Amino acid sequence: MIEAQQIFANALASSGLPAAVRLAVPTTQSLEEHSFDESYIAFLDDQIALNARGDAWTERLRQRRARLFAYCHRTLIRGRIVVDDREWSIEVDPEAGKVVHWETYD
């Protein structure tokens, strides 16, 4: 996992995320390697169609789907960082060493 930690830290350092988030990498609360398949994309499609949690949530799901679709069946590194009572969920492509998606939760 040390390699994943270093990849995650390097990706955030060169990202356009706010400085406070980049500097908070040492406080990352969870870090995991994961992947997903077409069933997750289908799940997102279903949730988008239902619009069950309202327009703002549906737009969040649309953006997530658009940004993650190309990474189906590929390993990503997901980290969670809290800065100023806001949680950042950040996805990194370890092959490219780049942040590919992020979301915030208050």
C-alpha positions in Angstrom: 0.0 0.0 0.0 3.0 2.3 0.4 3.3 2.5 -3.4 -0.4 3.5 -3.6 0.1 6.1 -1.0 3.0 7.6 -2.9 1.1 7.5 -6.2 -1.9 9.2 -4.6 0.3 11.9 -3.0 2.2 12.6 -6.2 -1.1 12.8 -8.2 -2.6 15.3 -5.8 0.6 17.4 -5.7 0.4 17.9 -9.4 -3.4 18.3 -9.5 -5.5 21.5 -9.7 -7.1 20.7 -6.4 -7.1 23.4 -3.8 -3.8 23.8 -1.9 -5.5 22.9 1.4 -6.5 19.5 -0.1 -3.0 18.9 -1.6 -1.4 19.8 1.8 -3.7 17.5 3.7 -2.5 14.3 1.9 -0.7 13.1 5.1 -4.2 13.1 6.9 -5.8 10.9 4.3 -8.4 8.9 6.2 -8.8 6.0 3.9 -6.9 4.8 0.8 -7.9 1.8 -1.3 -7.3 0.3 -4.7 -10.5 -0.6 -6.4 -12.1 -1.3 -9.8 -15.6 -1.6 -11.1 -17.3 -3.1 -14.1 -20.3 -2.3 -16.4 -22.8 -3.1 -13.6 -21.6 0.0 -11.8 -22.1 2.1 -14.9 -25.6 0.5 -15.3 -26.4 1.3 -11.6 -25.4 5.0 -12.2 -27.6 5.0 -15.4 -30.5 3.7 -13.4 -30.0 6.3 -10.6 -29.7 9.1 -13.1 -33.0 8.0 -14.8 -34.8 7.8 -11.4 -33.6 11.3 -10.3 -34.7 10.0 -6.8 -32.5 12.4 -4.8 -33.1 15.5 -6.9 -31.5 17.4 -9.7 -28.2 18.3 -7.9 -27.5 14.7 -6.9 -28.4 13.5 -10.4 -26.0 16.0 -11.9 -23.3 14.7 -9.5 -24.0 11.1 -10.8 -23.8 12.3 -14.4 -20.4 13.8 -13.8 -19.2 10.8 -11.9 -20.3 8.5 -14.8 -18.7 10.7 -17.4 -15.4 10.9 -15.6 -15.2 7.3 -14.6 -16.6 5.5 -17.6 -13.2 5.2 -19.3 -11.8 3.5 -16.2 -14.2 0.5 -16.2 -12.2 -2.7 -15.5 -9.1 -0.6 -14.4 -7.7 -0.2 -11.0 -8.0 3.2 -9.4 -6.8 4.5 -6.1 -9.5 6.2 -4.0 -8.6 8.4 -1.0 -10.7 10.4 1.4 -9.5 13.6 2.9 -11.3 16.0 5.2 -10.5 19.7 5.0 -12.5 22.3 6.9 -15.4 19.9 7.7 -15.7 18.9 4.0 -14.8 15.4 2.8 -13.1 15.0 -0.5 -13.3 11.7 -2.3 -10.6 11.6 -4.8 -9.9 9.0 -7.6 -6.5 8.6 -9.0 -5.4 6.6 -12.1 -2.2 4.9 -10.9 -1.0 4.2 -14.4 -1.1 7.9 -15.4 -0.5 9.2 -11.9 -3.3 11.7 -12.3 -6.5 12.7 -10.4 -9.3 11.6 -12.7 -12.3 12.4 -10.5 -13.2 14.1 -7.2 -16.3 14.9 -5.2 -17.0 16.8 -2.0 -19.4 16.1 0.7 -20.4 18.6 3.5 
